[in-house]
Amino acid sequence: MNQIQADNKLENRILFENIPSGQTWLTTLAEAMRHNKVLNITHQGFGKPEAHTFEIEPYALKVVKRRWYIVARNPYYSEKNKEKKIKPGDVYLVYALDRISDIQDTGKTFKMKKDFDIDQFFEGCCGVITSDEPVQRIVIAAYEGFADYLRTLPLHESQQEIGGDENARLFEYYLKPTLDFYLSVLAHGDQIEVLEPEPVRKKCAAKSISSCLSIRKRPEIQTKDKTARSPARHPTCRPITPEQTADEKLSAYVKTKHPQHHCRWKQAAQPADENSSEL
């Protein structure tokens, strides 16, 4: 990659995707990682009312979907755990670079923990959201030729094609169904569908219909030219009466969008066994 970027003969002939968050702090953090420098960062997460300044020990950088993230040990929370004798004591958190407004060198250095493993830290994750939940086996069906897309660009490194027919191909994954996973699945619309396990399938379907319903409920948007325009509605949305239960709403959605799978969904949507675990 670096060789291609340095080739003057190919200048303006190879276009790389721009990552805005890499323009400000990427070099600073990489330099701090190189020399194990403790940094003071000012960070404000999305939806947070104010920014906070605190120390971090930068361990690793990761880019996901056009955003750079820094994986760092948080000394404050790690010390709190140590005082309370909570194990594991070390706390590692992920911070998006585009939510950092300032970075200062504290003049201190740190030693990386020998037991930290970046691959283990992100084990079973589809993005940057981590979870203490166990890895699960998940089966997804790909329709309308979308299997070729998954073969060339897997949803997750654990992906394996396990069968199917001319209508759909089946793919198996071993991962943690975090929000990143659900967003990745829903981003592909009706081209893929979660089949197993049932709790993950139902949660994914619930998120899909919830998104559809929220679009229908949005008010008109006032534009700069004072002309009110209604936001585009999701093509899969259909009028749903308030009297319908959540299961009826979901059934109506599946019947409209996937009529060929509606009977199978109705069977899968039956109440789960008392001993089964719901997400």
Long-range contacts (C-beta under 8 A, 24 or more apart in sequence): 17-66, 18-66, 19-63, 19-66, 19-67, 19-68, 20-66, 20-98, 21-66, 21-67, 21-68, 21-96, 21-97, 21-98, 22-63, 22-68, 22-97, 24-97, 24-100, 25-68, 25-97, 25-100, 25-103, 26-61, 26-68, 26-97, 28-103, 29-58, 29-61, 29-70, 29-97, 29-103, 30-61, 32-58, 32-105, 33-58, 33-59, 33-60, 33-61, 35-109, 36-109, 36-110, 36-111, 36-112, 37-105, 37-106, 37-108, 37-109, 37-110, 38-75, 38-106, 38-108, 38-109, 38-110, 39-103, 39-104, 39-105, 39-106, 40-102, 40-103, 40-104, 40-105, 40-106, 41-95, 41-100, 41-102, 41-103, 41-104, 42-100, 42-101, 42-102, 42-103, 43-95, 43-99, 43-100, 43-101, 44-99, 44-101, 45-99, 46-99, 51-101, 53-102, 55-106, 56-93, 56-95, 57-110, 57-112, 59-92, 59-112, 59-116, 59-118, 60-118, 62-94, 62-122, 62-128, 64-127, 64-128, 65-127, 67-96, 67-97, 67-98, 68-96, 68-97, 68-98, 69-94, 69-95, 69-96, 69-97, 69-128, 70-94, 70-95, 70-97, 71-118, 71-121, 73-110, 73-113, 73-116, 90-116, 92-116, 92-121, 94-128, 94-130, 123-176, 124-158, 124-174, 124-175, 124-176, 125-175, 125-176, 125-178, 125-180, 126-155, 126-156, 126-175, 126-178, 126-180, 126-181, 126-184, 127-178, 127-180, 127-181, 127-184, 128-180, 129-178, 129-179, 129-180, 130-178, 131-176, 131-178, 133-176, 133-177, 134-176, 135-174, 135-175, 135-176, 136-174, 136-175, 136-176, 136-177, 136-197, 136-200, 137-172, 137-173, 137-174, 137-196, 137-197, 138-172, 138-173, 138-174, 138-175, 138-177, 138-194, 138-196, 138-197, 138-200, 139-170, 139-171, 139-172, 139-173, 139-194, 139-195, 139-196, 140-170, 140-171, 140-173, 140-185, 140-192, 140-193, 140-194, 140-195, 141-168, 141-169, 141-170, 141-171, 141-192, 141-193, 141-195, 142-168, 142-169, 142-170, 142-171, 142-191, 142-192, 143-167, 143-168, 143-190, 143-191, 143-192, 143-193, 144-191, 146-188, 146-191, 146-192, 147-171, 149-191, 150-192, 155-181, 155-184, 155-185, 156-181, 170-195, 177-203, 177-279, 182-207, 186-211, 189-236, 190-236, 190-257, 190-258, 193-258, 193-261, 198-268, 198-272, 198-276, 199-272, 199-276, 199-277, 199-278, 199-279, 200-279, 201-268, 202-268, 202-269, 203-279, 205-250, 205-253, 205-254, 205-265, 206-246, 206-250, 208-253, 209-249, 209-250, 209-253, 212-236, 212-237, 212-253, 213-237, 213-240, 213-249, 216-240
